[in-house]
Amino acid sequence: MPSLTDWLDFIPMPPELPAGKRSHVHFTFRASKREFVLQIKEALQYAGFLVTLDPCGDPVHSPWDSSLDRGLSQSLMGVLAFSEEELDSPFYRTEHEAMMHGRTEFGLEYVPIKLDRGEFPGGIDELLSVSFSTLTECPGGAPLLTLAQALAGQTPSQEAVAFAGQVDEELAAGLEEVRALVKVGNTDELVGLSHSESTAWNSFPLLRCRVAEALISKGAQEAALVVLDGVQRHHPLSVKARQLRATALFGRGELTEALRLLDHLEAEDRLDDRTLSLLGETWGRMFAQTDELWQRRTSRNYYGRAFRANRDNLIAGQKAASLSVYLGEGDVAATFAIEVMEELTLECGEEQALLSSRSVIPLLILGRVNDVAHRVRAAMNGAPEVAEEFGALRGEVLDLIKRLSISDFDRKKIEQVFQTGSDGRDSARK
């Protein structure tokens, strides 16, 4: 079995940075891909490379965006991370143009990397490109090795490629074993599995993080924290592990300690939408204990920033909208609600968006009571799993409608449809 020492032997030493350069590699990517790219960054940092990130939100960069231009000019290599669905988007076109501009202007080494299966686009044949499509949950050993050696101006040897392939097989097997134990709910075996000292378990934080996530979901916060101690030993920079530690801590009611940990991430500028959402949740729980209005506003602001950082994070957008209602800021609530519905429509089409349980809160805030009553009525009388999904919203909805500017008639209609599965029309006909 390959060892961690063997793995590090194949990773080249980072080259010395010339004057005027502050990083070995500068990544640009869509905010929704941040978690995957962070794993690549952490693996490269583990090997000693200096990495900078430039997540691209909405709207995308202009081709010569100053922050991107500055990041590329100060790096030896520029990496554009993309997936198949983004090839026809403004994001890919503008970021690709910026990278090609960097090659001409700064002598930048440009490496496009693909995060899913499929062919690379045309026009990059002369470039080294790296596919991270072997494993969808984390970067595998083979593409990481190729990227690291490219950063050092080297080409992987056959021995290195074969070794990285072994690591990837071990990683895939580890993921499958974790999934199987999660499925059967065997927490003791999960904890035991996390003690593995194999190369895959020690080289990538993902496996232990998956175990910790499963333990947290089962309320085993203490065991999760022990597993996360193992991640800390091997991957002290892992953002995912620190986010999970904060989740376990406030699951134990240690809100101050969780907030301290998240504040450290904020101070280090490691603010992806997940960290921002956790800050929103923690401040929300603080408000529930103290009833201090500024804490509720702080919670809303963090959820709003999470949604702005990654507009795929519809839960954060909904939370920001709901909390704005409670804060008496109707215009702000409506803005968030509109944006959530826009993103939901982009994701699944207008018809399916209206049928989704995720549309209930924003539609209520926008005053579309009849649409909500009709959909909830159908759902509560439909398939059990759909009824359960909509029923889970009952407490939140019944609390929210007390704060919304809607008529008593509409308020009673929503209350009735959630309680009985009828909006009262059937009884009226009788």
Secondary structure, DSSP 8 states (H G I E B T S, - for coil): ---HHHHHHHS-------TT--EEEEEEEEGGGHHHHHHHHHHHHHTT--EEEEEE-SS---TT-HHHHHHHHTEEEEEEEE-GGGTTSHHHHHHHHHHHHHHHHH--EEEEEESSSS---TT-TTS--EE--S-SSS--HHHHHHHHHHHTT----HHHHHHHHHHHHHHHHHHHHHHHHHHHT-HHHHHHHTT--SHHHHH-THHHHHHHHHHHHTT-HHHHHHHHHHHHHH-TT-HHHHHHHHHHHHHTT-HHHHHHHHHHHHHTT---HHHHHHHHHHHHHHHHHH--HHHHHHHHHHHHHHHHH-TT-HHHHHHHHHHHHHTT-HHHHHHHHHHHHHHHHHHH-HHHHHHSGGGHHHHHHTT-HHHHHHHHHHHHTS-HHHHHHHHTTHHHHHHHTTTS---HHHHHHHHHHHHHS--SHHHHH-
